Amino acid sequence: MNYENIAIPQSPHGRHQSFHTTGTVRLHRAPLLGKVAVAVFAIITISYFMVRIPLWNPQAPFLSSALLAAELFGTLTLFLHVLSTWCLVEHQPPEPAA
C-alpha cells in the first residue's frame, strides 16, 4: 500500500482550537496503475471529443446539443470524482490525555 504518515503537532493555542489538527494524518496516494489509467482516460477522452464535436448535426440542433452536453457532463463528473479521490486522507486522533 502506498501511503505516508504525517504527524501534526499540538497547537499552543489550546485544546479546543486545535481539535481537528492534532494526531496523525495518513495520506493514501494513487498507485502507478491509477496514474496510468487517468493518463489513458485523458488521451482517449481528448481523442473522442476531437472526433465527436465536428459531428454535431445541424439538422437536429436541440438533440445534438443535448447529447453533446450529456457527454461533456459525464466527462466532467468523472474528472471531479478522480480529483476528489486522488489522495485520500485518513485522520487518526491523538491518544487521550490522562
Disulfide bonds with the S-S distance in Angstrom:
none
